[in-house]
Every structure is written in C-alpha cells, then in structure tokens.
Amino acid sequence: MARLDQRTALVTGAAKGIGKAVAIRLAEEGARVVLTDIDAAGLDEAVRTITDAGGAAIGVVADATEEADVDRAMAAARERFGPVDVLVNNVGVGKAGRIWELSVEDWDMVMRINLRSMFLFTRAAVRPMMERGYGRIICMSSGAREGTVWNAYYRGACAYSTTKAGVHGFIRDMAIELAEHGINVNAVAPGPIDTELAGPYLKQMDADGMALSPTRMTPLGRLGTPREVADAVLFLASDEASYITGITLDVLGGR
C-alpha cells in the first residue's frame, strides 16, 4: 500500500519548483492532491503531470494571502476528495535588498506572502483535522532562517530570513496546541535548491567565482533538487513520522 493511500493533501505554491515536486511526490504515494497557486498555466501543467501518470489531482487558482481564496480552495478540496489530511504550506517569495535599501512595501509584501498565507491555510485546515483526530501540517522553512551567507553578503535578504525564522516559531507553537488532537506540525528547511527560479542565479554565483557561492559553502558541494526536498516532506506527511512533531528538518547538504 502506498504511504498516503486515501489521504487528501493540499499544497500551496504548487505551480512550479519545490511545490510542484512535492505535489507530484505525494501523488506518487497515493495522495489525492489539491494544488493551489496564482499561476494558472503552471498549475494546469502540474496537474496534468500528475493525472497523466495515473494520479488524482485538481488545481485551484487562489491567492494564499486572501481569506476568501483560502476558504474556496479548502471547499474545492472537500467537495472533490474530502477533508484535507495533509497540508503543505509551501508558497513563499523573497526580495533582495540590504536593510538600508529595502522599502517598507517590499518588507510588508514578503511578510504577507510568507507568513499570512501559512496562518490562513493552517487555520482553515485544523478544525476538520481536530474533528477527525488526525492531520499532518508541513510548513516550508529554509536554511535562511539562520541567515544565508551568499544572499546576505552579496545582495541582502533580511525580510526572507525573518519570515523563515518565523516558520520555526509557528510550527513549535502549533505542534503544542494541536498535539492532543492527533495533528503533527513540522517544517522542512531547504538549502540551495536547483529550481527554475533560483537555480540559474545560484549556479551563476559559482560560475562567477564568488568566494561565498552556495556550492563552495555547502559540504556536499552541489545544489539540492526539488525531489530531495519533496522526499523530506513525504516522510513528515507519512505515518512513519507519527511520533515526530514540532521539528524543522534540514535539507541543506550539510551546511
């Protein structure tokens, strides 16, 4: 039996990159997956990848920072597949800029997308989970919660790092609040990952010979893959992690 057979999973920010890889991986293990994103075309392609392989998936175009959109996505999941058993809060953005350059608008935008979205989707998901006495919530943190040296040194990333540190505090509290209801809450913290958006920038730093490039500072000496992050999410979503809650699982290549 597949590890997530008969489970319903919802993945935010699933049109590309890590979110898409997570949705595909959960579907491979039997989950019925609801993918959300604001990128309609990317969402359609991701859903098609899953269904063409024999999986069950739907896409819901939704802004994860808007309460009405979140409620609509949860309703679509319930109507098509049933209550959400596994929630993956993946959606997130970064904004370059050292502290003396970063605008208030850019700071607020990163806070809103990375933290408000996590709050809204988690709040919407937990009550049905509490009623059933079961749930798995995985939030996407980052090695940047400790400060990512190459980003901080070369262009600044304090807003992004702040939100990813916030994820750690969020999952620690949620794990305690929800433990008595059979809901496990954890985080996965990727390091430098070869996604469509980040990969070219990260590789160029190495090609340019920057002393603090990701591959030079990562003991395994390479970028990670979205699939490697997805495998970590799958583990925390599965019953194999039934006695694990409130932890942040690093997928950092040893950094």
Secondary structure by P-SEA (a helix, b strand, c coil): ccccccbbbbbccccccaaaaaaaaaaaaccbbbbbcccaaaaaaaaaaaaaacccccccccccccaaaaaaaaaaaaaccccccbbbcccccccccccccccaaaaaaaaaaccaaaaaaaaaccaaaaaaccbbbbbbbcccccccaaaaaccccaaaaaaaaaaaaaaaaaaaacccccbbbbbbbbcccccccaaaaaaaaaaacccccccccccccccccaaaaaaaaaaaacccccccccbbbbccccc
